[in-house]
Amino acid sequence: MRPLLHSVLQNLVRTGGLTVHWPDGGTAYYGSTAGPQAALRLRDANTVRRVALDPGLRFGEAYMDGGLIPVGGTIYDVLDVLLLNIGRRHSHPIMDAWEQLRSWTRVLRQRNQPVRARRNVSHHYDLDERLYRLFLDQDMQYSCAYFAHDGVSLEQAQTAKKHHIAAKLDLRRPGLSVLDIGCGWGGMALTLARDYGAVVTGITLSDEQLRVCRQRAQEAGLADRVRFELRDYRDVAAPFDRVMSVGMLEHVGIAHYRGYFDTVRRCLAPDGVALIHTIGRSEGPGHTAQWLAKYIFPGGYSPALSELAPHFEGSGLVLTDLEVLRLHYAKTIRLWRERFSRNRDVIASIYDERFCRMFEFYLAGAELTFRHEGHVNFQLQFSRDVTVPRLTRDYMMGGGVERVEAAGMVGAGGG
């Protein structure tokens, strides 16, 4: 299978260079000296065969299993070269065939009915809480941060993100009810209750997240203002003054977008405001990478705006504001990678070496999709009535930055 993999790499790598050390001791160089450079070693013929026949899945598995070994660098360096070229649409017939198959079958793989949705969530979010505390910020925000200035820390950027979202929710007075769809470990809900006087209901499908959320609410003395439930978004019907969903739409699945937006509208009071924060694609529809879907986010997909628009328009929601956060998530994930690396030995003691390589591959690939493959973050504001939001964007501009600066946090150090 070496000639096949050789052909794939020869066609793919045009910008930057990749050196491959083959199992028989031979070496080949692909690409050019202009751009990033990386090298890898393939341990045995079985690794070559598996990667050649199904690169979208087996390349990551080979790294996890030790069959693919970066030389003189890290897996980030290798993926930097490969994803830079994939992002520029350099390809090969065998890769094109796999891409076409994934596109044809993506709806089936994203049929996230309630039972399957809970199983998918558990796969990633019911991991040991200690893992996430070792690479996330102190508030355990597992979504794109907001970098208003150079040099801010991860904690500062995540704090700015929370207040930026709060500004768009336009929490004009204390006591407004808020539904948080996909509440994570509770940091956003607790912030709205503590800093804005909101009364928040957070829902999740993760037992581990629910446990942490309730514990945090008790410890913060906010259990009377924040309630967390193990609940599917489709089961919520009560009206709320505000609805938010941060980093959850990626788990809904293409077949369920209309139901999702119907739920947002149903749960939103006539004079309410909703804010949806999601990873998206700036280059049109695609599909979830095969390795990512198997090992990290089963049933997950980051949509293009064109895939969302028919569904929120058909639901009766009015799109009142859209912001595209470019490269903010790349910056966020880079800081996560650095923290993961610093704590790698501890994480290996919780899980094992293979798990660490899996997570390294995930974080490196995720960062690079935002740098090379057109991934961005969308923040979409909705209402049911076009007259409800204020007429200009002044009220949402700088809300997060001003609060962080007022607390003397900006410029205080690195991540």
Sequence and secondary structure as in RCSB ss.txt:
>XXXX:A:sequence
MRPLLHSVLQNLVRTGGLTVHWPDGGTAYYGSTAGPQAALRLRDANTVRRVALDPGLRFGEAYMDGGLIPVGGTI
YDVLDVLLLNIGRRHSHPIMDAWEQLRSWTRVLRQRNQPVRARRNVSHHYDLDERLYRLFLDQDMQYSCAYFAHD
GVSLEQAQTAKKHHIAAKLDLRRPGLSVLDIGCGWGGMALTLARDYGAVVTGITLSDEQLRVCRQRAQEAGLADR
VRFELRDYRDVAAPFDRVMSVGMLEHVGIAHYRGYFDTVRRCLAPDGVALIHTIGRSEGPGHTAQWLAKYIFPGG
YSPALSELAPHFEGSGLVLTDLEVLRLHYAKTIRLWRERFSRNRDVIASIYDERFCRMFEFYLAGAELTFRHEGH
VNFQLQFSRDVTVPRLTRDYMMGGGVERVEAAGMVGAGGG
>XXXX:A:secstr
 HHHHHHHHHHH  SSEEEEE TTS EEEEE SSS EEEEEE SHHHHHHHHH HHHHHHHHHHHTSEEESSS H
HHHHHHHHHHHHTT   HHHHHHHHHHHHHHHHHT   HHHHHHHHHHHHTS HHHHHTTS TT   S     ST
T  HHHHHHHHHHHHHHHHT  STT EEEEES TTSHHHHHHHHHH  EEEEEES HHHHHHHHHHHHHTT TTT
EEEEE  GGG  S EEEEEEES GGGT GGGHHHHHHHHHHHEEEEEEEEEEEEEESS      HHHHHHT TT 
   BHHHHHHHHHHHT EEEEEEEE SHHHHHHHHHHHHHHHTHHHHHHHS HHHHHHHHHHHHHHHHHHHHS E
EEEEEEEESSTTSS SSSGGGTTHHHHHHHHTT TTS   
